[in-house]
Amino acid sequence: MERINPPELGKPSGFSHAVAAQGRLVFLAGQTALDGDNRIVGDGVVEQFERALGNLLTALRAAGGEPADLCSLTVYIVDMDDYKAHAREIGRVWKRLVGADYPAMAGIGVNRLWDVEALVEVQGYAVVNR
């Protein structure tokens, strides 16, 4: 996997501008902070982000991948100001669960998600070479 960050686009923080990869594509459905009983858990955006990302990584591992295989990730955010206010904490969750590398990413503000209690949803794809 090659992370491409042209200098004329400015240094990315928390994402890569582009990712090139070869292998088996794994499309990962949007994940929220649902527990095993399909209930949203987590009192705030950081806790919900951690659960949602963990759920996405569980699906990825079940498909034979690992966090380093993520090529693209979209984060759907109900309250952008709250998310940005907790960006450092969310970044620490990312580094603990995924590592120091980032896929191509987008953060999109939405009015609400499928489950009204959900504050964040993550969706993406990976390229698995195993």
ChimeraX attribute file (.defattr): number of C-alpha atoms within 10 A of each C-alpha:
attribute: neighborCount
match mode: 1-to-1
recipient: residues
	/A:1	16
	/A:2	12
	/A:3	17
	/A:4	13
	/A:5	16
	/A:6	12
	/A:7	8
	/A:8	6
	/A:9	8
	/A:10	9
	/A:11	12
	/A:12	13
	/A:13	9
	/A:14	16
	/A:15	17
	/A:16	21
	/A:17	18
	/A:18	16
	/A:19	17
	/A:20	12
	/A:21	16
	/A:22	10
	/A:23	12
	/A:24	14
	/A:25	16
	/A:26	19
	/A:27	16
	/A:28	19
	/A:29	15
	/A:30	18
	/A:31	23
	/A:32	30
	/A:33	28
	/A:34	17
	/A:35	13
	/A:36	7
	/A:37	6
	/A:38	10
	/A:39	13
	/A:40	19
	/A:41	16
	/A:42	19
	/A:43	11
	/A:44	14
	/A:45	24
	/A:46	22
	/A:47	17
	/A:48	23
	/A:49	26
	/A:50	22
	/A:51	23
	/A:52	28
	/A:53	24
	/A:54	20
	/A:55	20
	/A:56	24
	/A:57	20
	/A:58	15
	/A:59	18
	/A:60	24
	/A:61	13
	/A:62	10
	/A:63	16
	/A:64	14
	/A:65	20
	/A:66	17
	/A:67	18
	/A:68	16
	/A:69	22
	/A:70	27
	/A:71	25
	/A:72	21
	/A:73	20
	/A:74	17
	/A:75	21
	/A:76	23
	/A:77	24
	/A:78	21
	/A:79	16
	/A:80	16
	/A:81	11
	/A:82	14
	/A:83	21
	/A:84	13
	/A:85	11
	/A:86	14
	/A:87	15
	/A:88	12
	/A:89	16
	/A:90	19
	/A:91	16
	/A:92	15
	/A:93	19
	/A:94	19
	/A:95	14
	/A:96	11
	/A:97	14
	/A:98	18
	/A:99	13
	/A:100	12
	/A:101	14
	/A:102	24
	/A:103	27
	/A:104	21
	/A:105	19
	/A:106	17
	/A:107	15
	/A:108	14
	/A:109	15
	/A:110	14
	/A:111	10
	/A:112	15
	/A:113	15
	/A:114	8
	/A:115	13
	/A:116	10
	/A:117	17
	/A:118	25
	/A:119	29
	/A:120	32
	/A:121	25
	/A:122	23
	/A:123	19
	/A:124	22
	/A:125	19
	/A:126	24
	/A:127	22
	/A:128	21
	/A:129	13
	/A:130	7
